[in-house]
Amino acid sequence: MLVGLALGMMLAPAAARAVSVPPALAEALRALGLEAERVAWSSELVLTAPELAEDGAAVPVSLLLPEGTRPVELHLFAPGNRKAWLASFTPLSELARPEWRLRIRVGRSQTLAAVARLADGRLLGATAEVRITAGGGCRS
């Protein structure tokens, strides 16, 4: 019974999960006119980054939304950097597959965040943990 319940929970639609928003991220969101309290942290928006990055100067990340999703704005943040806000995108047309890939500078090991504002007014959020290694060891 517990296995069925656990499997049912894994297959359930993207439910919002509780995420502790660091003050630097909340401040960066406010500066962009977004409210941290309105962000639904769910699996609808996928932020991918390597678990370990050898150098923080060019960390590859990708953002992906489900087909048919209409993003109006996308924002990327590294709250552990001196400036939390990294980039914002405004899609110029409807994309068959809303996906973006880029490289970012990450000052230290931290949890990255992305927020998408959709055409229906919803705010979706995603996070990804990245550790920066230096000289074969990890630093935090």
HUKACOR-V682951 format. One record per helix or strand of 2 or more residues. SS is the DSSP state (helix for helix, strand for strand). FROM is the first residue (numbers start at 1). LEN is the number of residues. Records with the same first field share a line. If there is no record, write none. Layout:
SS=FROM-LEN + FROM-LEN
//
This chain:
helix=2-10 + 23-9 + 36-3
strand=39-3 + 45-5 + 52-2 + 59-7 + 71-8 + 85-5 + 99-6 + 110-9 + 123-12 + 137-2
//
